[in-house]
Amino acid sequence: FFFFFFFFFFFFFFFFFFFFFFFFFKT
């Protein structure tokens, strides 16, 4: 369970970072 939570958190963070980077680059 803990591992799954960690994985989900990591994925979410990665997605957020990618979105932010894309937005910044597009601007």
N, C-alpha and C positions, 0 to 999 in steps of 0.2 A: 504494500500500500504506500509506504513511504517513497519507495523507488518510483512508483507511478506518479506520485505528487511532484516529485523532484523533476521528473521528465516533463511533465505538463508545464511546470513553472519555467523550465529552461526553454521549452518550445515557445511559450508565450513571450518570453523575454526576447528571444531571437526574432520572432515575428514583429514585435514592436520596434526593435532596433532596425530591422530591414525596412519597415514602413517609414520610419523617421528618416532614414538615410535616403530613401527614394524621394520622399517629399522635399528634403533639403536639396537634393540634386536637381529635382525638377524646377524648383523655384529659381 
